[in-house]
Amino acid sequence: MTNGSSSNRVLDELAKLVTDAAGAAQGMRREVETAFRGQAERLLNTMDVVQREDFEAVREMAIRARAENTALLARIEALEALVGQKDAAGKPAKSGSAAGRAKKD
């Protein structure tokens, strides 16, 4: 029976060795990933690359500003049309109106 128990002990030791090696490999993998991320972040910081959160915030601001500009343009056009109707009715238009200034610029 010494041969059977000796064989089991060798297999147990071998299994323990493989388990320990797998654990060590996992630890090394985590260390390499952490080091790589650190290096990548330093590289991106030196390249002056914007972070996604900042990009998304500015993108949303630009979308809102574009919508606001469109709404303001519609209001200006409506006011210009109103001023044009008053001019056609014989009332003098003011020379300092927004429409007049926009055309001068």
Number of C-alpha atoms within 10 A of each C-alpha: 6 7 8 9 10 11 12 12 12 12 12 12 12 12 12 12 12 12 12 12 12 12 12 12 12 12 12 12 12 12 12 12 12 12 12 12 12 12 12 12 13 11 12 13 12 9 9 8 11 10 10 9 9 9 12 11 10 12 12 11 12 12 11 12 12 12 12 12 12 12 12 12 12 12 12 14 13 12 15 16 13 12 18 15 13 13 13 11 9 8 11 11 14 11 9 9 12 13 17 13 10 9 7 7 5
